[in-house]
Amino acid sequence: MAITNGATLATAVETWLTRKDLTTLIPDFVILAESKIFRVLRTPEMETKDAAFSITGEYVALPTGFLEVRSFMTNSTPRTPIEFMPDDTQVTSYKTTNSKPLFFNIVGSNFRFAPPPSSTVTATLVYYVAPSTVSTGSTETNWILTAHPDLYLAATLAEGFARAQDWENARSWGAAADGILGQIKKQGSQKRWGGNGMTVRAA
């Protein structure tokens, strides 16, 4: 059976796990596997752009599903990069407002900008967003499961065998998942930079 959605993933995990007593826990295994995958995986497919991100003050809520900033730039003329700055440096260096922010940090579920803008500033934010999660009882899917069902299967089986205290299989499937993650990240780098990587040109 092809692994194309949450329901077929659950069936495959049950078949490979061969532990009927753990069938009801498969949704938990998938959630745990997704948590680990989403923490480490960063590929072009996970990027999204907000070309009209509104900076209304010192603190602005992070976008839904936000994982990590890739690039940040004001839409002013000329356009100005908004760069990362540690929070303690922001506090001591920028105590008054300015026409536009130059730096950002993340505090809780908010961006913190420095210097704080004196009025609303529009920026272009390119960031990594978490994929949608997969429900094992439905036909739901996401781009990772569609493109890399082997990753979902290996990572989920690693969690299942760990719960069964079958440490040999847990380590084996965990290593398989790590290897697939590495391959996907390499594929993403090749997609971004080209198959030959970055080219060094003579001066």
N, C-alpha and C positions, 0 to 999 in steps of 0.2 A: 504493500500500500504506500502510495506517495504521501510525504509529509507536506501538506499544503496549508493547514490551518491548525487552530488550537485543538480541535477534536481529533484530527488524525495524528497530531503530535502526541496526545495523551495515549492513543491506541498503540503507537510505536513504542513509547516509553514502557507501557505495561508489558508489551511483548518481550522487549529486551531485558527488562528488569526481572521477569519471571518470579514476581512476588505478589500474588493476588491479595495478600493481607495489607499491602501498601498502596493499593489502587486508589483508595480515597484520599491519599496524601499527595498524589501526583500534581494537583493544582498548586500545592505549597512548594513542591520541588521546582516547578516552572517559575514561580515567583522568585525563589531564591536564585535560580540560574539567571533570570533576567536582571536581577539586582547587580550581580557580579559583571554581567556582560555590559550593562549600561554604564557602570563605573569606569570601565577601561577602554571601551571601544569609541574611537573618534575617526569617522570617515567622511568623505565629501557628501555622502548620502544623508548624513545627519545634520548638515548645515542648512540654515535658513536665513533669510534676510528681511529686516524691517527697515525700509528706506525712509520711513517717516517716524522714527522713534522720538517721542516727545520727552525732553528733559525739562521738567517743570520746576525743579528745585534741587536742593542738596540731596534728597533721598527720592528715588523713583523705584517702584516695584519691578522685580525681575519678570521677564516674559514667562508665560506658562511653559513648563517643560524645559526651562533653561538649564544647560549643563556648564557651558564654558564660552567665554568670548573668543571669537576668532579675529575680528577687526572692529574698530569703532572710530567713526569720523563724523565731524559736524558737517552739515550741508551748507555751510557759509561759503563766501567767496573771499579769499581762497579757502578750500576745505582744510580743516585742521584735525589731525589725529587726536583721539582721546586715549591716553595711555594709562597703564596700570600704575598706581602708586600705593604703597602700604598705608593703612589707615592711620597709624600714629604720625606719619609724615604729613598727611593731609591736615590733621588736627593742628599741628604746630606751624605749618607753612601757609595755610590759606584760611584766614579768619574773616575775610570780607568777600562780598560778591564781586562778580566780574561779568563782562558781556557774554562770555561763553566758558564752559568748563574745559580744562586741559587734561584732567586726570580722573580716573574712576577707581573705586574699590568696591568690594561686595561685603555688606553688613547684613547678616541674617538673610532675609528674602528680598533685599533691596540693593540697588546700586547706590553708592555714595559718590557724589561728584565734587571736584575741587578745581578751582574755586567755585563756590555755588553760583549758578547763573542768576543774574539780576532780572532776567525775564526768560520766557520759554524759548528753548533752543531745540531745533530739529536736527536729528543725526541719522546716519545710516549705521545700523548694528548688524553685523554678521556673526551668528553664534551657533553653537551646537545645541540641538534640541533632542530630548530623549524620545526614542521611538514609542509608539503606542504599545501597551502591554497586550499579551495574548491570553484570551480566556480558553481554558481547555474544554469547555462544554459548548463551544460554538464554532462557527465558520470564520471567526475573526483571524486576521493575520497581520503582519507588518512586513516591512521591506527586508528585515534580517531573516525572518523565517522563510520568506519567499526565495531569497537569494542564497541563504546559507542554512538549510534545514539541519545539516550535520552539526552545526554549532549548537543549535537549540537541543538536539538530541543528546549530544555528548555532555553538555553542561547540566542538563536535567538528570541524566543518568548518574552523573557524579554525585549530585545531591541525594538521589534515591539510594544509591549503594552506601553512601555515608550514613543515611538513616538506618539502613539495614545492618550497619557495622561490618560491612564487607569491605574492609579497607583496601584490599588489593585492587578490586574493581573500581572503588572510589578514586584511588590514585591514578589508575590507568585511564579512566574516562576524564578525570580532571586534567591530566596531561594532554589528552587528545583535544579537549576544549581549548586549553591554552595554546596549543599548536595551531588550531584553526583560527583563533583570534589573531595570532601573529601573522598568519597568511592573509587574513582580511585586511589588517592594517597595512601590510606591505602592498597589497593590491590597491588600497586607497592612495598610498603615496605615489605609486606608479601612475594612477589615474590623474593625480594632481600635477605631477612633475614630468610625466612621460616615462616610457619604459626604460630609458637610459639614465633616469635621475637628472640631477642638476648638472649642467655643463660648465666647466671652468674655462673661461676664455683668456687667452694671452693678452697681456697689457699692450 
